[in-house]
């Protein structure tokens, strides 16, 4: 069964600090992996997309990595800000006709002043 | 200009009632989805429509019936609502069937069944 697991489930850090969120997946065949940010009461918004051949991709203070061999991805947030407080969801797209999206359970990040 | 809009944002109703949630996207996308986010914040796919045709129908009670009058709209009708239906329901859309396109989500509809 295709699964996406994220860790930690929740994380509290001080403003200005860095943090790394983890995502492990078993989705096969693999098409791409996205990290989404979901603010409270809002729908998820895509931060970055990783395809099979990409190892690292940055979007401002967000840097995503992908190891397709071990089926792991990480999202690193640099110099955190209060507005980074949100849930971060790892989503893997199957590489077949249905292009099913499989969602991780998310990591709830709280940035404190 | 909201890309994916859902209505209503909040819905409180009694058990046994029938209700509908509407979704519209103005992005010209060809695929639309309904997801359910439970209390543990897991997002689970319910249905997927590509150009008005049902392509994904996960294991959901047949009390849930999606309707796609055109590729810009995907509505969700729920019959005989139960307490366990309480959740946040998200509509989303993608281009190119979701293979490379970013999924754009609506703001969600928080359904509370009392």
Contacts between the chains, C-beta under 8 A, distances in Angstrom:
chain1	res1	chain2	res2	distance
A	31	B	99	6.1
A	31	B	100	7.9
A	32	B	100	6.8
A	34	B	102	7.2
A	34	B	103	7.7
A	41	B	107	7.4
A	41	B	108	7.3
A	42	B	107	5.7
A	42	B	108	7.2
A	43	B	4	7.3
A	43	B	90	5.5
A	43	B	92	7.3
A	43	B	104	7.9
A	43	B	105	2.9
A	43	B	106	5.4
A	43	B	107	5.4
A	43	B	108	5.6
A	44	B	43	7.5
A	44	B	90	7.8
A	44	B	103	7.7
A	44	B	105	5.2
A	45	B	105	7.3
A	46	B	102	4.4
A	46	B	103	7.0
A	49	B	100	7.8
A	49	B	102	7.0
A	87	B	41	6.3
A	89	B	43	7.0
A	91	B	103	7.5
A	93	B	98	6.2
A	93	B	99	7.0
A	95	B	99	7.9
A	97	B	97	7.9
A	98	B	48	7.5
A	98	B	55	6.2
A	98	B	56	5.9
A	99	B	31	7.9
A	99	B	94	7.8
A	99	B	97	5.1
A	99	B	98	4.0
A	99	B	99	5.1
A	100	B	45	6.8
A	100	B	48	7.9
A	100	B	56	6.5
A	101	B	33	7.7
A	101	B	45	6.6
A	101	B	98	6.4
A	101	B	103	6.4
A	103	B	35	7.8
A	103	B	42	6.8
A	103	B	43	4.1
A	103	B	44	7.3
A	105	B	40	6.8
A	105	B	41	6.4
A	105	B	42	5.2
A	106	B	41	5.3
A	106	B	42	7.8
A	108	B	41	7.5
